[in-house]
Amino acid sequence: MSDSLLQRSVTTAVARNLATTSKTRPMMMSITPRHLLHLVPWVQVEGGTYRVNRTKVELSKAERIEIAADGGSFATEELRSVPLVAALPESLLERMRARFRTEEVPLGSDLLIEGQDRSTFFVIAQGQVEILSKGVHGRDLRAALLSEGEFFGEVDLVSDKPSDITVRTITPCVLLTLSRKDLDAVLGELPNLRDDFTRAIDEHLELRSTVNRYGERNIDLVSGFAENVEIPETFVDYAANPREYSLSAIQTIVRVHTRVSDLYNGPYDQLEEQIRLTIEGIKERQEWELINSQKFGLLHSVDPAMRISTRYGAPTPDDLDELLALVWKKPAFFLAHPKAIAAFERECTWRGVPPVTTSLHGTSIILWRGVPIVPCDKLEVKSRYGSNQSFGTTSIVLVRIGEADQGVVGLHQTGISGEIMPSLSARLMGLDSLGVASYLLTNYFSLAVLTDDALGVLENVEVGYYHDYEHRKATPK
């Protein structure tokens, strides 16, 4: 053997056995910034219940009609979502529902034309329509977009005036329609039905004249310089059955063998790391619930009047401006999936209006009209391709926060037994016969929307739309 192959020193591989190794704490990829948990102000709740008192709404607002799974019908009770006919007797509503017809309408069809009398009530079962109205300069202006479950034309059933809007399909649609001819046939079935219908409509129209645009009773006032004017009397009524929020709970049991925590506790405490990582998972689930819970989540708490749809699929500056026009009283932040933010930035780049950035919790984020657009992956992307989030649709939420501004608040109850952070406790449940210790972790929380106009959502946000800059035309990816 040549001298060059002789071992002249201990090898690094062997020497490494005597060296002290530097270690990190356990890392977990599912941890996100969870900006929402930091941005929402948390309110202390006593007795696990939070009651939101509101003024009485005299006139109910329109709500979406829930379309049946077959896509061509709805339950009779759903007609209560239409304020004009909400007070009609059940028997009359049932007869009306039975008269609705299903129509399939192609893209670009005019359903109503301004200045003409169609006298038809439309419910959208599938698709989207646009509402157009001529501005003061005679041009057609898009006033709104309507989608599944929304309706229009109900006033035309009781009015002889020509329509003041044009309604056009912007996708192929399935519509449920009730004509005035069919309504007249219903009212002619029994002598008292027409009287019931007329009385309910007259009461509705009279009530509309006494409430504001929020459906609340007008406060009678007098102003001016005239003397000897009788001062009106007024009062503000309250809702008889205010909504109450009960705190929800997330719970799990962490199990650690005492031999592990006794012998393998350096340099990191094994019990501490097990609880820390479990708490991270609890907090991730908490943020998901604040957005998606069917009982109190943001997406399920949006008033129908505060829901709008994108105009062309991809989220444009115009869409976010319209959302700002809904939540205009001190909007605090947008909340969007990172893919939706990227789609919005592409639209801004295409138009040559790149948004400015700011720092939030040490992260650089963009602003639109001075309002931060906060990334959150809990606003899920729904895709036909399963878990592939490069394509699909999502929603963008705009929030006003705080009790003082009648916004959105988080709810929790501090001071609970075994508390290790606000409203989150860890309790030792004991040891089993195998020497395994069990710890119960519990997090109590909920979320409340104090007024309907504190929360708005932009729906049908397409995240997979790209632009062909070479040919200056929009193309799918």
Disulfide bonds with the S-S distance in Angstrom:
none
